[in-house]
Amino acid sequence: MHMQEEGVRGECGGGCGVSDRAVLRQLLVLFLVFSAICVVAGASRMRPAAWQLHTFGDVLRIREALSMFVFAPAIGVLFWLLTRCVGQGRPHLAAQVLMVLAIYFVACGMGLHDPVNRMETVYRGAGGLSPEVRETLAYLDDRLGHWIFWAGFVLGTWVLGVQQTLAPLQQRMAWPWRIGFGAISAVLLWVMLTNLWDEYPKTRVDLCVIAAAAAVPLASHLLVGRRAGVLRLPVLCVIYPAYFGSIAGTLLCWLLRYGKV
């Protein structure tokens, strides 16, 4: 009976009472801010406004500065706050350590990608890159930076998803909460799709990474949190549609566009 959801008191790992409503309200606000940052960062990457193309320093533009000094730190702070919220104020030490590593990897990956990608673009157009330097920049950008970022993405997903299965809500979410988290998942799904489906076949491996990111929370859900049901696991209500939907949507788009995946 979810009519009791508003006033029920849950238990966090350390035994302190936290109401479902307090957890849901904080989670919803954090995910709203997170999705807004993802939308703005995605727009800045794919269709930057004219003012973002002004010089920031040397070859860097405001666009790259925003990614490194605004979006990356904001994502890191939100990851940490989400960890605290899902752990109901007292997350397990292992979850805190792993999330710090995830934040580092995401920030390091973004910090590598943006300046190196800009250097590649500027100096390649000017004809000022030797084959050796071009290969090094490609390695730092497309391989090292790319995979460090994905490592943080996967690890952060694992921490939040598994922690959620270990600290479910006491009652199933009422309809307003379901709609709210569903809308956030839809926004994240759109951001992921627009970053995946136009990069065929380069992003095929990225789909495998997304599947791996979702697989561990799903396994934990089936093994540990099955009795709770997905409506007591709001983080998974965001992860499942966004991650699995991005895989299915991208494959369908490629099939319609190219006749193959």
N, C-alpha and C positions, 0 to 999 in steps of 0.2 A: 504494500500500500504506500504509494508515494505521496499521499496527503500528509504523512508525518515527516516527510523529508526536510521541511523548513526548520523544524525545531529539534531534530534528533541530534544527539551528541555522539561524535565518533571518538575513536581512540587512536592516538598516534603511537609510533613505535616506543616512545618513552613513557607512555601512560598518561599524557596530558590530553584533556578533552578539547576537541576542535569540532565545531558543528559542520555538517555537510554544506550548509549554505555559505559559511565563511570560506571554506575551501573552494567551492564552485565559483563564488564571486571573484575571489582573487585569481583563480585559474583563468576565468573568462577575460578579465582585464589584461592579464599578462599575455594571453594568446592574441587578444585584439591588438595590443601594441606590437607583438611579434609579427603578426600578419601584415600590419600596416608598414612596418620596416621592410619586410620582404617585398611588398608591392613597390614601394618607393625605390628600393635598391635595384629591383628588377627593371623598373622603368629607366633608372639612371644608367644601367648597363646597356639596355637594348635601344632606348630612344632618349638619350640625354638632352636636356633643354640647352638652349644656346649659352646661357650663363655658365653652365657646367663645363663648357669647352674652353673657358678662359684659362690662361696659364696660372698655375699655383706655385710652381718652382721648377726650374730647369725644364725637363720634358713633361713633367707631370701637370695635369689639369685639375680643376676643381673636382671633376668627376672621380678621378682616382683618389684624391684627398678625402672625399666624402666616404668612399668605400673603406679606406684604411683607418680613418680617424673618427668616423661617426657610426657607420653601419656595423663594422666588425666589433667595436667595443659595446655597442648597444645590444647586439646579439649575445655577446658574452655575458653581460649583466642579466639579460632576460633568461638565459639558460640557467644561471645560478639561482635566480629568484624562482623559476619554475621547479628546480630541484628542491628548494626549501618548501615550496607550497605543496608539491606532491607528497613530500615526506612529512607533511603536516607540522612543519616548524622544526622537526628534529630528524633530518634524514640520516641514514646509516653512514658511518664514516667512509665505507667503501664507495658509496654513491657520491659523496662529496669529492673524494680523491679522483674518481673517474671523470666526474663532470669538470673538474679543473683541467684535466688533461684534454677533454673534448673541447673546452673553450680555447685552450692554447692552440690546438691543432686547427680549429676553424680560423682563428685570428692569424696564425702563421701562414696558412694557406692563402687567405685573402691578401695578406701583406706581401707574399711572394708574387701572386698572380698579377696584381694591378700594375706595379711599376715595371715588371719585366715585360708584360704584354705591351705596355706603352713604349718601352724602349725598342722592342721588336718592330712595332709599327713605324716609329719615327725614323730609325736608322736604316731599316730595310728600304723605305721609300727614298732615302737620301743616298742609297748605295754605299753606305759606310760600314757594312758588316762583312767580315771575312766568314767563310763557311764554318770555321771552328767556333767563332763567337756566336753565329746564328744557331748552331747546334746546341751550344751551352744555354742560350736563352730559351730555346724550345724545350730543353730538358727542365729548366727551372720553372717554366710556365705550365706547359702541357702535361708534364709527368710529375715532377716533384711537388709543385704547388697544388696541382689538381688533386693528387692522391692524399696529400696532407689534409686538405680541406675535407675530402670525403671521409677520411678517418675520423675527423672531429664530428662530422654530420652523423655517421653511423654510431659512434660511441655515445654521443649525446642522446640519440634516439633510444639506444639500448638502456641507458641509465634511467631516463624518464619512463619508458615503457615498462621495464621490469619493476621499478620502484612503485609504479601505479598498481601493478598486480599484487604487490605485497602490502599496499595500503589503500584498499578500495573504500569507496563511500559506504556508509552504513545502510543507505537506502538507494533505490534506483532514482535516477534524475527525472524530475517532472518535465513536461513538454517544453516550457520556455527555455530550460537549460539545454535540452536536446537540440532545439532549433538554433540556439546561440553557438554551441560547439559545432553543429553541422555546418553553419554558415562560415565559421572560421576554417573548417576543413576544406570547404569549397574554394575559398580564397587561396589557400595554400596549394590546393590541387591545380588551380589555374596558373599560379606562379611556376609550379614545377613543369606543367605541360608546355608553357611558352618557352621554357629553357631547354626542353628536351626534343620536341618534335621537329624543330627546324634544323637540327644538327645531325641528321642521318648521314652515314651510319656511325658517326663518331660516338654518339651517346648510347649505343647499344650496351656497352659495358657499364654505363651509368645506371641503366635499368637493373642490371644484376646487383649493383651496389645498393640501390633502393630496396630491392627484394631482400637482400641480406639484412639491411637495417630494420625492416619490418618483421623479419623471421624470428628474431630473438624475443621481442615483446609478445609475438603471437605464441611462441613455444611456452613462454612463461605464463601467458594467459591460460593456455590449455592444461598445463601441468600444475600451476599453483592457484590461479585465480578463476578457474572454470566455474566454481560455485557462485562467484560474485555476479557473473553476467556482465556483458559489455556496458550496460547502462549504469553500472556502478564504477566504471573505469573511464572517466571523461577524457583522459589523455589518449587512450586507445580509440575513442570516438573521433579524435582528430587525426591520429596516425593512420588508421586503417583506410578510410576513404581517400585521403590525400595520397598515400604511398601506393596502394594497390590500384587506385584510380589513375594515377599518373602512368603506371606501367601499362595498364590496359588501354588507356586513351592514346598513349604514344604509339603503341603497336598497331592500334586500329587506324590511326592517322597515316602511318607509314604504309599500311596495307592498301589504303584507299589512294594514296599519292603515288606510290611506287610499285604497287602490286606485289610487294615482298617485305619481309621484316629482317 
